[in-house]
Amino acid sequence: MIRMLFLLLVLFGYANHGKAYAETNSDIYKEAIAQLNQTTKDNAANTIVWFVRRVDQKSLTPLLDAIWRLDKKKIPELPWEEFKEAEVRLRFANLYAIWLRVNGMAGRGVQEINGDQRIEEIRDFVTKYRSSSDRNLRAHAITFTASSDSCDLKELVSIALEDDSILSTLAVDSIVKMRGRNARTILLNVQKKVKNEDVRGLIRRLLIEIENMQYPDAKYFKNNPKCPLR
């Protein structure tokens, strides 16, 4: 699911389609509200896919912003108790951060929405779950790469070396998305230390793929003085 989401977003090319903001009585807005009203913890992935397939609908940004801010007053009819659930909130946080990147809203304000500020708010919320005792919540946090720095990289390398092959795989995948071709040296070091053969196999494939793949999130990576790159 996570890999499919990423590939769909790359397919759309992180483009700014320049659509006008929708009125609340527009067809796409009504469709979005109907989809959101069906959202539960168990089927939230379906709602995420619905929005991914409409990533060019920039008009839905204020709606996603309200969900991120849990703004009940703005859209009282939504099932807000579902959106408060940590797993659902993490799914939407990941979606919204990438949505802002895709639609070119980071780096400048759009109406009352400051894209960069929102992404950093999301980052602060998401990354604390990397150390959660809940495996599913950790998984969602590990896949967040819309904003990252060298301290995130250090944390993900540590997770990549854990015995849990699923979380290790997700961490390796996120390392590549954060660093693109610059991940080669890190991957080689992880490959030497990681115990799981499936993870080593993934790293071997990624070492080939990174030469030809584009990783949009890599350009937002920053060096944090607290965790200097070597």
N, C-alpha and C positions, 0 to 999 in steps of 0.2 A: 504493500500500500504506500509506504513512504517513498520507495524508489519510483513507483508509478507517478506519484504526485510531483516529484522533482522533474521527471522526464517530461511530463505534461507542461510544466512551467517553462522548461528550457525550450520546448517546441514552440511556445508562444513568444519566445525570444525576448522576454523582459521588455516588451514594447509598451509604449504609451500610445493608446489608441485614441485618445482625445475625445472621448464621449462626454456629452454634457451630463450634468447631474440630473438624475431622474426625480420627477415629482412622486410623492407618495401614492398617487393614484395611477402610476404608470404600470403597464403589464409586467415588466420585469421586476418591479418592486413588489407587486402583489404575489408573483411567483416565488420570490425570495422569502417573503413573509410566510407563505404557505409551507415552504420547505422547512423553514426554521421552526415552525409550530409543530412539525412532526419529529423534531430532534429529541433524542433521548441519549443517555450514556451508551446504550447498546448499539444505536444506529447513527451516531454522530459522524462516523466515517462517510456515510452516504451523503450527508449534508456538505461535508468538506469537498467531496468529489463534485457535487452539484456546483459549488462556487468555483472550483478549479476550472471546470468546463466553461465557465462564464467570466474568466479572469479579465476579458476585454471590456466587461461592463463596469467601467469606472464609476458609473452612477451609483453603484451599490456600496461604495466606500463609506459614506456616513452611516449606513446600516451596520457594517462590520465594526466601525468605530464605536457605535453605541453598544454592541455586544461586548467588545473588549472592555469598555468602561463600566459594563453592567448598568447601563443607563435605563432603568425601568420606566422612568417618567417619559422618556422619549418614545418608547415602544412598549406600552404596558401589556399588550396582548401576547407577548412571547412567553414561553415556559422558562422563566428566569431561574427557577430552582435547578433545572437541568444544566443551564449554562454556568451555574456556580460550581458544579461538580469539577473536581481538579482535572480529571482526564479530559472532559469536554473542553474545559477552559484552555488546557494545554494544546489541544488540537486546533482550536480557533486562534490561539496566540501564534502558533506556527504559520497557519494560513494567512493571518492578517499581516504579519511581518513581511512575508514573501509577496503578498498582494500589493503592499505599499512600494516594494522594490519594482515589481513588474510594471506598475502603472506610473512609475517615475515620480512618486510623491515624496521620496526621501530627498533631503537637500533643499526643500522649499515648502512653504506652507500651502495647503489646499483648503480653501475656506478656513474653518477654524482648526483644521487638522495639521499639526506639525509632524511630518512623516518621520524625520530623524528622532524626534523626541519620543514618538510612539514606539518606534523600534527599540529604543534603549529601555523604555518602560517594560516592554515585552521581554527583552533580554534579561532584565533584572528578575522578572517574575519566573521565567522558564528555567534559567540555569540553576537556581537553588534546588530544583527537583533532581538534578544529576546525582545527588547523594541520598535520594529518597530510599526508604526501605521497601517501597512498592516498585516492583520490577517494571510494570507497565508505565508508570509515571516517569521512571528513569529513562525508559526507552524514548518517550516523547521529548524529553529534555535533551537527550543526547543528539537528536536529529536537528536541533535548532542551529542553523548556520547563517542566518540573515545578517547577523552582526557578531563579530568574534575578535578575540585578541590572543596574544601568546599565552596568557594564563588559561584561557579556554583550551588551547591546544595542549598544554601540559596536562590538564585534567583529562582530556580525551585520550591521550597516550596512555595514561594510567588505567583508564577504563578498558582500553583495547587489550591490555595485558591481563585482565581478569579472566577467571575460569569460565564465566558465562559466555558461551559462544555467540548468542544472539546480541547481547549488549556489546560484546567485543566487535562484532561485525558492524553494528551501527556506528560505533565509535570510529572505526577505520574509514567507513564511508564518509562520515562527517569531516574527518581530518582532510580527506581529499577535496571535499567541497570547500573547505575553508582555505586551503592552500594551493589547490590546482597542481600545476607542474612542480611547484616548490615543495610539494609533499614527498617527493621521491626519497630524500635522505631519511625523513622521519619514518616512512614506510619500511625502508630497508632495516632500520634499527628495530622497529616493532617486529618485523618478520623474524629476526634473529632470536627474539626473546619470547614471542608468543608460543603457547603450548599446543593450541588447537590447530589441527591440520587443515580444517575447512577455512579458518581465518587466514592461514598462510597461503592457501590456494587463492583466496580472494585478493590478497595483497599482490600475488604474482600477476593476476589478471589486471588489477588496477595499475600496476607499474607499466603495463603495455598501453592501457587505455588513456592514461593521463596525457600522453603525447598528442592525442588527436581530439580529446574532448574539451569542451568549454565549461568552465565552472564560474558562473556569474557572481556567486557569493565571495569568491576569493579576492575580488578587488576591494572588498570592505574590511578585510583583515587588517588589524592594527598590532603594532608591537607595544606591549605593556611593559614599562620599565621594571615592574615587580617580577616579571617572568621573562627576562631577556632571551632572545633567540640566540642559539649558539651555532 
